Amino acid sequence: VKTLGDSDVLPEFRTAVLDEIKQSWDRAENGVVIGTMEFDKVGPDPHTGENALAAVHEVVKELNISFEDVVVVMTYRSPRVEHWGVVFEHHFDIPSYTDFMCSTDEELKRWEWLDTAMNPFKVAEAYYAMGYNVAMIDYEGITNAGKDLSHTIVCDVLKVDCIDGRVPGLQDITTSPLPSIPDLSVVGDNEDLYDLEQLFLSRDCYYKYQLEGKPGFEVLNQHTAWGTCGNQHESFYELFTDTDFLMNAMQSLVFCEEYEVFVPDMLENRMVWSDQKKLIAFAGPRETDAVSVNKFFAEQASGSGEFEYAPSFNGWRWPAIKPQALLNEKSLYHVFDMLVSHADQRPIQNILMDGIRDCYNAAEHGVIVGSLAFESVGYNPFSGDDGMRAVQQIAGELEVFGDKVTVVLNYRSPRIELWDILWRGHFEAETYHDFICSDNEADKRWEWLDTSMNVMKLAYEYRLQGWNVVVVDEQGIIDAGKDVAHSLACNLMDHVECEDEWVKGLEGEVISPKPAADLSYLSATQKLVLEEYFRARDCYYKFHLEHDPMFTVLHQKSLWDTCEDDDDMDKFEQLIDTDFFLNLLQSEYQCPKKSSTGSEQGGVPVAEDTFESDYDDSVQTGLIIAIALLFVIVVAVGLVFYCVKSSRARRIQKSEEGPMEGVFVNDPSNPNLPTEVRTDSFNSRNIEDSFAQHISGTKMTNDETEVKFSKEEVVENKSEDSQEGDLGGEPKGSFESVGMDEESNDKKEKPSLELI
């Protein structure tokens, strides 16, 4: 290695070494065996700078053989901590183990030995990657079997005919026992030794995933090698293949001042805590593009082998759980439903949680998981599910808390369209009447009304856990020409590469638009009222969440757009009672009430009696006011017209009453002309014009004369004439507000014009 692995060595030395090996090869019938402890220097080797891989390659090239004709043999020694103790005592000139781990003396040599001599499976993988066959001999395994290391190599690797695992004629020749140290306490106490052993074993376990079962690789007399490896911790184990990280962890065990990794907790939980990584839990709910969102991330961010990892996700991952019988062959984007549906089955929970933990360890920035079952928050009489518990379990396993956790929910509108598709797609009822009124699937209907249809309640409950909550307003997404999954990734996942809210390279991966709902079974009024009921329930949560810094709405459009101020908070609060709310929906569809015996009765439920008369007026206030104003205008116009007409007729009749023969009505000198109408020039036309102008609020003067018509007199005319029903049959006495009554009407003199 020192000669062939160093390009600076003189050519004559290289030639001399290769010639010796070539001559042995030529004399051998089956092959040659060469060996050196330096063959473990597979780089990088900052202390020696040697390159064993290059040296072996030079030999293979000189012998003109294929890589497949080479077998690299290695020894795996355990306990691993004993091996490390021997390295410290026999190869370093430092008096104490603490100084050995914490000082800078020989730190490059310490690093190199930790990376090579103490890392046999890394060396094995390096040779295997070159195309060579590799055999790892478990030293404790052959010792327990009463075998010898050298004889095992000859018998099991070189395939020489042996007797009971020993070379014939050489049975008495044995390998010298491995060096050991009498007292491991020089390395640490029992707890420290245990943790140190686990660190070494965890690093070894990573290579199990790279080498086990591969053609051309085998472990002979396997006993302790990979004996402690779990099945779902590849990414956790991978952390320890970083020699700097492993060195830091080992230094923390002896309390080197600059290192503060809490090794026992890390090993127990199979987790390496990071204050930079985050968890996103997508919680649906149903029929809000949730399945499509989960599928998008499962296919683009898992890198499961079935799907290629999209580099734009840049360190964010969806856990790749392989389909298997125990998981009912669930697809990658449905598999986390089983965290909720099979919460009491520990083997399934272990597989799923190990996979999530493994993915989190591997991810640079965080993981996203999703399930429609995460909507199951609170009391669920139909399913008994607890989605909140599942998310809590994930966060606890990953040791992420507070603002490192974000729960995402979709808000679909119109709300009655979601209600419609839930009924049609998930319930047995053939008609909406049967769905809302019958007792069939009553618990399921109640539960879905309380969860799938109550996204703001879900947001509120998840926010109470101390986590971030984000609601995606789907209508706002549509209006902006965006996509739910892309917007989620670009707004919530740090470091994801996006452009104009589209994940780069995935612009063609979009969620198909939802079909329009058929609501023809509802009248226009029912649609209006039902939609307002659902939105009013959402309004209750506005005043709890809107100004919360850990609550966000993406592309807000339809959410809370009908909410006004908090004056109606008492009414909104009534609607968060799902029993009351369901009663109200049934009232709107005139479902018959149930008696105490369960028989149907007429009428509407109590919720209608106690809530609708108060609440419905406010719901339709605009419409009622508009109708009332229109009615008042029509009546006022009719009143004015009738009064003008009646007054004109009376005045014409009075002016036409014949005076004494030969006397002209308009003769001011006529002594028989009534004083009320004595003027220079006054006739029926004057009466009509004056009446009309004063009713309209104007004044008419004629030779400095002002004409007035009192409001009270006009009203009296209306009261008298309305008895005939000319104005649509207004009841008698309908104008009492101006001081009139039926008795006074008969005695009061008829109105007249007064000249002032």
C-alpha positions in Angstrom: 0.0 0.0 0.0 2.8 2.4 0.9 4.4 1.7 -2.5 1.5 1.2 -4.9 -0.9 3.6 -3.3 1.4 6.6 -3.5 2.0 8.2 -6.9 5.2 9.9 -5.6 7.0 6.6 -5.0 9.9 6.0 -7.4 8.9 3.7 -10.3 11.6 1.1 -9.5 10.0 0.4 -6.1 6.6 0.0 -7.7 8.0 -2.3 -10.3 9.8 -4.4 -7.7 6.6 -5.0 -5.6 4.5 -5.9 -8.6 7.2 -8.3 -9.9 7.2 -10.2 -6.7 3.3 -10.6 -6.8 3.4 -11.5 -10.5 6.0 -14.3 -9.9 3.9 -15.8 -7.1 0.9 -15.7 -9.4 2.7 -17.5 -12.1 3.8 -20.2 -9.8 0.4 -20.7 -8.2 -2.1 -23.3 -9.5 -5.2 -21.6 -8.1 -4.2 -18.2 -7.0 -2.3 -16.0 -4.5 -3.1 -14.6 -1.1 -1.7 -11.2 -0.1 -2.4 -9.3 3.1 -1.6 -6.2 5.1 -3.3 -4.1 7.8 -2.8 -1.2 5.4 -5.5 -2.5 3.1 -8.1 -0.8 5.3 -6.9 2.7 4.2 -9.7 3.3 1.8 -9.8 7.1 2.3 -9.9 9.9 2.9 -6.9 9.3 5.2 -5.7 12.7 6.5 -3.0 11.2 8.7 -1.2 8.7 6.4 -2.5 9.9 3.0 -2.5 6.2 1.8 -4.8 4.8 -0.7 -5.4 1.0 -0.5 -7.9 1.0 -3.3 -5.4 2.3 -5.7 -2.8 -0.3 -4.6 -5.2 -3.3 -5.1 -6.2 -1.9 -8.4 -2.5 -1.8 -9.5 -2.1 -5.5 -8.6 -5.3 -6.5 -10.4 -4.1 -4.7 -13.5 -0.6 -6.2 -13.3 -2.1 -9.8 -13.1 -4.5 -9.0 -15.9 -7.5 -10.5 -14.1 -11.0 -9.3 -13.8 -12.4 -7.8 -10.6 -14.6 -10.8 -10.2 -11.5 -12.9 -9.6 -10.6 -11.0 -6.5 -12.0 -11.7 -3.0 -11.3 -9.1 -0.2 -11.4 -10.7 3.2 -12.0 -8.7 6.4 -12.5 -9.4 10.1 -15.4 -8.0 12.2 -14.4 -7.8 15.9 -16.8 -7.4 18.8 -17.6 -6.0 21.3 -16.9 -2.9 19.3 -16.0 -0.9 22.3 -13.2 -3.4 23.2 -11.8 -3.0 19.7 -11.7 0.8 20.3 -10.0 0.4 23.7 -7.3 -1.7 22.0 -6.8 1.0 19.4 -6.4 3.6 22.1 -4.0 1.6 24.3 -1.8 0.0 21.6 -1.6 2.7 19.0 -1.7 6.1 20.7 0.8 7.6 23.2 -1.8 9.5 25.3 -2.1 8.6 29.0 -5.9 9.0 29.7 -8.9 8.2 27.6 -10.4 11.7 28.2 -7.3 13.3 26.9 -7.3 10.9 24.0 -10.8 12.0 23.0 -10.7 15.7 23.9 -7.2 16.9 23.1 -5.9 18.0 19.7 -2.9 15.7 20.0 -2.9 13.2 17.2 -6.4 14.2 16.3 -5.9 13.4 12.5 -4.6 10.0 13.4 -7.6 9.4 15.8 -10.0 10.5 13.1 -8.5 8.3 10.5 -8.5 5.2 12.7 -12.1 5.8 13.7 -13.0 6.1 10.0 -11.1 3.0 8.8 -9.8 0.5 11.4 -13.0 0.9 13.4 -15.2 0.9 10.4 -14.9 -2.5 8.7 -18.2 -2.3 6.8 -17.3 1.0 5.3 -14.1 -0.6 4.0 -16.1 -3.6 2.8 -18.5 -1.4 0.9 -15.6 0.5 -0.7 -14.1 -2.7 -2.1 -17.5 -4.0 -3.2 -18.2 -0.8 -5.0 -15.0 -1.4 -7.0 -16.5 -4.7 -8.3 -14.6 -7.1 -6.0 -16.1 -9.9 -4.0 -16.1 -9.3 -0.2 -16.2 -11.8 2.7 -16.6 -10.5 6.3 -15.7 -12.9 9.0 -17.5 -12.5 12.3 -14.7 -13.2 14.8 -17.0 -13.9 17.7 -19.1 -16.2 15.6 -16.1 -18.4 14.7 -14.8 -18.3 18.3 -18.1 -19.5 19.6 -18.1 -22.3 17.0 -14.6 -23.4 18.1 -13.0 -22.4 14.8 -9.8 -20.6 13.9 -9.7 -17.4 11.8 -6.9 -18.5 9.4 -8.4 -22.0 8.9 -11.8 -20.4 8.2 -10.3 -18.2 5.5 -8.6 -21.3 3.8 -11.6 -23.5 4.1 -14.5 -21.2 3.5 -13.0 -18.5 1.2 -10.2 -20.4 -0.7 -12.5 -23.5 -0.8 -9.7 -25.9 0.1 -10.9 -29.3 1.2 -10.9 -29.3 5.0 -11.7 -31.6 7.9 -14.0 -30.1 10.6 -13.1 -26.6 9.5 -9.3 -27.1 9.6 -6.7 -27.6 6.9 -5.5 -31.2 6.8 -2.0 -31.5 8.2 -2.1 -28.1 9.8 -4.7 -28.7 12.5 -2.3 -27.8 15.3 -1.3 -24.4 13.7 -3.7 -21.7 15.0 -4.1 -18.0 14.8 -2.7 -16.0 17.7 -5.5 -14.6 19.9 -6.6 -11.0 19.3 -5.0 -8.5 21.6 -7.2 -7.2 24.4 -7.2 -4.9 27.4 -7.8 -6.2 30.8 -10.0 -3.3 32.1 -12.4 -1.4 29.9 -13.0 1.0 32.7 -10.3 3.1 31.2 -12.8 4.0 28.5 -15.7 4.7 30.8 -18.3 3.4 33.3 -20.9 0.8 32.3 -23.4 3.3 31.0 -20.8 5.1 28.9 -19.5 1.8 27.6 -23.1 0.8 26.6 -23.7 4.0 24.8 -20.4 3.9 23.1 -21.1 0.3 21.9 -24.5 1.5 20.5 -22.8 4.3 18.6 -20.5 1.8 16.8 -23.2 -0.7 16.2 -25.5 2.0 14.8 -22.9 2.9 12.2 -22.4 -0.7 11.3 -26.1 -1.1 10.8 -26.3 1.4 8.0 -24.2 -0.8 5.8 -26.6 -3.7 6.3 -28.9 -1.8 3.9 -26.1 -1.4 1.4 -24.6 -4.9 1.4 -26.9 -7.5 2.9 -28.1 -10.1 0.3 -25.9 -8.6 -2.5 -24.3 -11.1 -4.8 -20.6 -11.3 -4.1 -20.9 -10.3 -0.5 -21.2 -12.6 2.6 -20.8 -12.6 6.3 -19.2 -15.8 7.5 -20.2 -17.3 10.9 -22.4 -14.3 11.5 -23.1 -13.8 15.2 -22.9 -10.2 16.4 -22.5 -8.4 13.1 -25.8 -6.5 12.4 -27.4 -8.4 15.3 -29.0 -5.2 16.8 -30.2 -3.5 13.6 -33.8 -2.5 13.2 -35.7 -2.7 9.9 -36.7 1.0 9.6 -33.8 3.1 10.8 -31.6 3.4 7.8 -31.5 7.2 7.9 -30.9 7.3 11.6 -27.9 4.9 11.1 -26.7 6.9 8.2 -26.0 9.8 10.5 -23.2 7.9 12.2 -21.4 7.2 8.9 -20.4 10.9 9.1 -17.1 10.4 11.1 -17.2 14.0 12.3 -20.7 13.5 13.8 -19.7 10.2 15.4 -16.6 11.8 16.9 -18.7 14.6 18.3 -21.1 12.1 19.9 -18.2 10.1 21.4 -16.6 13.3 22.8 -19.9 14.2 24.4 -19.8 11.0 26.4 -16.6 12.2 28.1 -17.9 15.8 28.4 -15.5 17.5 26.1 -16.5 21.1 26.7 -17.5 22.1 23.1 -19.7 19.1 22.5 -23.2 18.7 23.9 -24.9 15.8 22.1 -27.1 14.0 24.6 -26.2 10.5 23.4 -28.5 8.3 25.6 -31.7 10.1 24.5 -30.6 10.1 20.9 -30.0 6.4 20.9 -33.2 5.5 22.8 -35.5 7.4 20.4 -33.5 6.7 17.3 -33.7 10.4 16.7 -31.1 13.2 16.3 -32.7 16.4 17.4 -32.5 19.4 15.1 -33.9 22.9 15.7 -34.0 23.5 12.0 -36.3 20.6 10.8 -40.0 20.9 10.7 -43.1 18.7 10.5 -46.1 19.4 8.3 -49.3 17.4 8.8 -51.9 17.7 6.0 -55.3 16.9 7.6 -57.8 17.2 4.7 -60.6 17.2 5.3 -62.5 14.8 2.9 -63.5 15.9 -0.6 -61.4 19.0 -0.5 -58.6 17.9 -3.0 -57.0 16.2 0.0 -56.2 12.9 -1.7 -54.8 14.7 -4.7 -52.5 16.8 -2.4 -51.3 13.7 -0.6 -50.6 11.9 -3.9 -48.7 14.8 -5.2 -46.2 14.8 -2.3 -46.0 11.0 -2.1 -45.1 10.8 -5.7 -42.8 13.8 -6.0 -41.1 14.0 -2.6 -40.7 10.4 -1.4 -38.0 9.0 -3.6 -39.4 5.6 -2.8 -37.9 3.8 -5.8 -41.3 3.6 -7.4 -41.2 7.4 -7.8 -38.2 9.6 -8.5 -37.5 12.3 -6.0 -38.0 15.8 -7.4 -34.9 17.8 -6.6 -36.9 21.0 -6.3 -38.1 19.8 -2.9 -34.6 20.4 -1.7 -34.4 18.5 1.6 -38.2 18.0 2.2 -39.5 14.5 2.1 -42.7 12.4 2.3 -41.9 9.2 4.2 -41.5 6.2 1.9 -43.3 3.3 3.5 -43.1 0.2 1.3 -46.4 -1.6 0.7 -46.5 -4.9 2.5 -49.1 -7.4 3.7 -49.2 -6.1 7.3 -50.2 -2.7 5.9 -52.9 -4.2 3.6 -50.7 -3.1 0.6 -51.8 0.5 1.2 -50.6 3.0 -1.3 -48.0 5.5 -0.3 -50.5 8.3 -0.1 -53.1 6.4 1.9 -50.8 4.4 4.3 -50.8 7.0 7.1 -54.6 6.5 7.5 -53.6 3.4 9.4 -52.0 5.5 12.2 -55.6 6.3 13.0 -57.6 3.3 11.9 -55.2 0.7 13.4 -54.1 2.7 16.4 -54.3 -0.3 18.7 -52.1 -2.6 16.5 -48.5 -2.1 17.7 -46.7 -3.8 14.9 -48.4 -1.5 12.3 -47.7 1.5 14.4 -44.0 0.6 14.7 -43.6 0.2 11.0 -45.2 3.5 10.3 -43.5 5.5 13.0 -40.1 3.9 12.2 -40.6 5.0 8.6 -41.5 8.5 9.5 -38.6 8.7 11.9 -36.2 7.3 9.4 -37.4 9.8 6.8 -37.1 12.7 9.2 -33.5 11.7 10.0 -32.6 11.7 6.3 -34.4 14.9 5.5 -32.5 18.1 5.6 -35.3 20.5 6.3 -38.4 18.4 7.3 -41.1 16.0 6.4 -44.7 16.2 5.3 -47.3 13.5 6.1 -50.9 13.5 5.3 -54.1 11.6 6.0 -57.8 12.2 5.7 -58.1 10.5 9.0 -56.3 13.4 10.7 -59.7 15.3 10.5 -61.1 13.0 13.2 -60.8 15.5 16.0 -63.0 15.3 19.1 -65.9 12.9 19.8 -66.5 10.6 16.9 -69.5 8.3 17.6 -69.3 6.5 14.3 -65.6 5.7 13.7 -64.2 6.2 17.2 -61.1 7.6 15.5 -58.7 10.1 17.0 -56.7 11.9 14.3 -55.4 14.4 16.8 -53.7 11.6 18.8 -51.9 10.4 15.7 -50.5 13.8 14.9 -49.4 14.2 18.5 -47.7 10.8 18.4 -45.7 11.8 15.3 -44.7 15.1 16.8 -43.6 13.4 20.0 -41.6 10.7 18.2 -39.8 13.3 16.1 -39.4 15.6 19.1 -40.7 18.6 17.3 -42.9 21.0 19.2 -44.6 24.5 18.9 -43.9 26.4 15.8 -41.9 23.5 14.3 -45.2 21.7 13.6 -47.7 23.0 11.1 -51.2 21.5 10.4 -52.7 22.3 7.0 -56.4 22.2 6.2 -58.4 22.9 3.0 -61.5 25.2 3.0 -63.9 24.4 0.2 -66.8 26.6 -0.8 -69.6 27.0 -1.5 -70.1 25.0 1.7 -73.3 23.4 0.6 -71.5 21.9 -2.4 -69.2 20.1 0.0 -72.2 18.9 2.0 -73.8 17.6 -1.1 -70.8 15.6 -2.3 -70.3 14.1 1.1 -73.9 12.9 1.1 -73.8 11.6 -2.5 -70.4 10.0 -2.3 -70.3 8.5 1.2 -73.8 7.7 2.4 -76.4 5.1 1.4 -79.4 7.5 1.3 -80.9 7.8 -2.2 -82.5 11.2 -1.6 -81.4 14.2 0.4 -84.6 14.0 2.4 -83.7 10.5 3.6 -80.1 11.6 4.2 -81.0 14.5 6.4 -84.2 13.3 8.0 -83.9 9.5 8.5 -82.1 7.7 11.4 -80.0 5.6 9.0 -76.3 6.3 9.4 -77.2 8.9 12.0 -73.9 8.6 13.9 -71.9 8.9 10.7 -73.9 11.9 9.6 -73.3 13.6 12.9 -69.6 12.8 12.9 -69.0 14.1 9.4 -71.0 17.2 10.0 -68.8 17.8 13.1 -65.5 17.1 11.3 -65.5 17.0 7.4 -67.9 19.9 7.3 -66.4 21.8 10.2 -62.9 22.7 9.1 -62.6 25.8 11.2 -63.3 23.7 14.3 -60.5 21.5 13.3 -58.2 24.5 12.8 -59.2 25.8 16.3 -58.6 22.5 18.0 -55.2 21.9 16.3 -54.2 25.5 17.2 -54.9 24.7 20.9 -52.0 22.2 20.7 -49.6 25.1 20.3 -48.9 24.3 16.6 -49.1 26.5 13.5 -52.3 26.1 11.6 -52.7 27.1 7.9 -56.1 27.0 6.1 -55.9 27.0 2.3 -58.9 28.8 0.8 -59.6 26.8 -2.3 -61.8 29.4 -4.0 -59.0 31.9 -3.6 -56.5 29.4 -5.1 -58.8 28.9 -8.1 -59.4 32.7 -8.6 -55.6 33.3 -8.5 -55.0 30.5 -11.1 -52.9 28.5 -8.6 -52.8 24.9 -7.3 -53.4 23.8 -3.7 -50.4 21.4 -3.6 -47.9 23.8 -5.2 -49.1 26.8 -3.1 -48.7 24.7 0.0 -45.2 23.7 -0.9 -44.1 27.2 -2.0 -45.6 29.0 1.0 -44.9 26.6 3.9 -41.7 24.6 2.9 -38.5 26.6 3.4 -35.9 26.1 0.6 -38.3 24.5 -1.9 -37.5 25.9 -5.3 -40.5 27.7 -6.7 -41.3 30.3 -9.3 -44.6 32.3 -9.1 -45.9 29.8 -6.6 -45.2 26.7 -8.8 -42.6 24.1 -7.8 -40.0 24.2 -10.5 -40.0 21.2 -12.8 -43.5 20.1 -11.7 -45.6 22.8 -13.3 -47.5 20.2 -15.3 -48.5 18.3 -12.1 -51.8 19.9 -11.2 -54.9 18.9 -9.4 -58.0 18.5 -11.6 -60.9 20.9 -10.9 -63.8 19.6 -9.0 -67.1 18.9 -10.8 -70.0 21.3 -10.0 -72.6 20.0 -7.6 -76.2 19.3 -8.5 -78.3 21.1 -5.9 -81.6 21.0 -7.8 -83.3 19.3 -4.9 -83.0 22.5 -2.9 -85.0 25.6 -3.5 -83.3 28.9 -3.9 -84.2 29.9 -0.4 -83.0 26.6 1.1 -79.6 27.0 -0.7 -79.3 30.6 0.6 -80.2 29.7 4.2 -78.2 26.4 4.4 -75.1 28.2 3.0 -75.5 31.0 5.5 -75.9 28.5 8.4 -72.6 26.8 7.5 -70.8 30.1 7.1 -72.2 31.5 10.3 -70.8 28.5 12.2 -67.4 29.3 10.6 -67.8 32.9 11.7 -67.6 31.9 15.4 -64.0 30.9 14.9 -63.1 34.1 13.1 -63.0 36.0 16.4 -60.7 33.3 18.0 -58.3 32.8 15.1 -58.1 35.8 12.8 -55.5 37.8 14.7 -53.6 34.8 16.0 -50.0 35.1 14.7 -49.7 31.3 14.4 -52.8 31.0 12.3 -52.7 31.8 8.5 -55.1 31.7 5.6 -53.6 31.2 2.2 -55.4 33.0 -0.7 -58.3 34.1 1.5 -61.4 34.7 -0.6 -64.5 33.0 0.6 -63.6 32.2 4.2 -65.4 34.6 6.6 -66.5 36.8 3.8 -70.0 37.0 5.2 -69.0 37.6 8.8 -69.6 41.0 10.2 -68.8 42.2 13.7 -69.1 40.2 16.9 -72.6 41.4 17.8 -73.9 38.1 16.6 -71.4 36.0 18.6 -74.1 34.5 20.8 -75.9 33.2 17.7 -72.7 32.0 16.1 -71.9 30.2 19.3 -75.2 28.3 19.2 -74.2 26.8 15.9 -71.0 25.1 17.1 -73.2 22.7 19.0 -73.5 20.0 16.4 -76.7 18.6 17.9 -78.3 22.1 17.6 -76.8 22.6 14.1 -78.1 19.3 12.8 -81.5 20.1 14.3 -81.4 23.4 12.4 -80.6 21.7 9.1 -83.4 19.2 9.6 -85.8 22.1 10.4 -84.9 23.8 7.2 -85.9 20.7 5.2 -89.1 20.3 7.4 -88.1 16.9 8.7 -90.8 15.7 11.1 -90.0 15.8 14.7 -89.6 12.6 16.7 -91.7 12.0 19.8 -90.3 10.4 22.9 -91.4 7.1 21.5 -89.7 7.7 18.2 -92.8 8.2 16.1 -92.9 11.1 13.7 -94.9 14.2 14.5 -95.7 17.4 12.6 -94.0 20.7 13.1 -90.3 21.7 13.3 -87.7 21.0 15.9 -87.0 23.2 18.8 -84.0 24.7 17.2 -86.2 26.2 14.6 -88.5 27.7 17.2 -85.7 29.1 19.3 -83.3 30.2 16.7 -84.7 30.7 13.2 -87.3 33.4 14.0 -84.4 35.5 15.5 -81.6 34.4 13.3 -83.4 34.1 9.9 -84.6 37.7 10.1 -81.0 38.8 10.2 -80.0 36.3 7.5 -82.5 37.9 5.0 -82.5 41.4 6.4 -81.5 42.9 3.1 -84.3 41.2 1.2 -86.9 42.2 3.8 -85.8 45.8 3.9 -85.9 46.1 0.1 -89.5 44.6 0.0 -90.6 46.9 2.8 -89.2 50.0 1.2 -90.9 49.1 -2.1 -94.2 48.7 -0.4 -94.0 52.0 1.4 -93.2 53.8 -1.8 -96.1 52.3 -3.7 -98.5 53.2 -0.8 -97.2 56.7 -0.6 -97.6 57.3 -4.4 -101.1 55.9 -4.3 -102.0 58.1 -1.3 -100.8 61.2 -2.9 -102.6 60.4 -6.2 -105.8 59.6 -4.4 -105.7 62.7 -2.2 -105.1 65.0 -5.2 -108.0 63.3 -7.1 -110.5 63.5 -4.2 -109.7 67.1 -3.3 -110.0 68.2 -6.9 -113.4 66.6 -7.3 -114.8 68.2 -4.2 -113.6 71.6 -5.1 -114.9 71.4 -8.6 -118.3 70.3 -7.2 -118.4 73.2 -4.7 -117.4 75.7 -7.3 -120.1 74.5 -9.7 -122.9 74.9 -7.1 -125.1 77.5 -8.8 -125.5 80.9 -7.2 -128.7 83.0 -7.6 -129.7 83.2 -11.1 -127.8 85.9 -13.1 -124.9 85.9 -10.7 -121.5 84.7 -12.0 -119.4 82.6 -9.8 -116.2 84.5 -10.5 -117.8 87.9 -10.0 -116.0 89.3 -7.0 -118.7 91.8 -6.4 -121.3 89.0 -5.9 -122.4 89.2 -2.2 -123.5 85.5 -2.2 -120.0 84.2 -3.0 -118.8 82.2 0.1 -116.2 84.1 2.0 -113.9 81.1 2.0 -113.3 81.5 -1.7 -113.5 85.3 -2.1 -110.5 86.5 -4.1 -109.6 88.5 -7.1 -109.2 85.5 -9.3 -110.0 82.0 -8.1 -111.5 79.0 -9.8 -111.2 75.2 -9.8 -107.9 75.3 -11.7 -106.4 77.5 -8.9 -107.5 74.9 -6.3 -105.9 72.0 -8.2 -102.6 73.9 -8.7 -102.4 75.1 -5.2 -103.2 71.6 -3.7 -100.6 69.9 -5.9 -97.9 72.4 -5.2 -98.4 72.3 -1.4 -98.5 68.5 -1.3 -95.2 68.5 -3.2 -93.7 70.9 -0.6 -93.7 74.0 -2.7 -95.5 77.4 -2.2 -97.7 79.2 -4.7 -98.5 82.9 -4.2 -101.0 84.9 -6.1 -101.0 88.6 -5.4 -99.0 88.1 -2.1 -101.5 85.3 -1.0 -100.1 82.1 0.6 -102.1 78.8 0.4 -101.6 76.1 3.0 -103.0 72.6 3.4 -102.5 71.0 6.8 -101.0 67.5 7.2 -103.7 66.5 9.6 -106.4 67.3 7.1 -104.7 65.3 4.3 -104.5 62.3 6.7 -108.2 62.7 7.6 -109.2 62.6 4.0 -107.2 59.3 3.6 -108.8 57.9 6.7 -112.3 58.7 5.5 -111.8 57.6 1.9 -109.9 54.4 2.7 -113.0 52.9 4.2 -114.2 52.3 0.7 -111.2 50.1 -0.1 -110.0 52.2 -3.1 -106.4 51.8 -1.8 -106.3 48.1 -1.8 -108.6 47.6 1.2 -106.4 49.2 3.9 -108.2 48.6 7.2 -110.0 51.3 8.8 -108.0 53.3 11.4 -104.7 52.3 9.9 -103.4 55.8 10.3 -104.0 56.1 14.0 -100.4 57.3 14.5 -101.4 60.8 13.6 -104.0 61.1 16.3 -107.1 60.0 14.4 -109.7 57.4 15.7 -112.9 56.1 14.3 -115.1 58.2 16.5 -113.5 61.5 15.8 -113.6 60.8 12.1 -117.4 61.1 12.0 -117.6 64.4 13.9 -114.7 66.2 12.5 -115.4 68.8 9.8 -114.3 68.2 6.3 -110.9 69.8 5.4 -111.0 73.1 3.6 -108.5 75.5 2.0 -107.5 78.4 4.1 -106.5 81.8 2.6 -104.0 83.8 4.6 
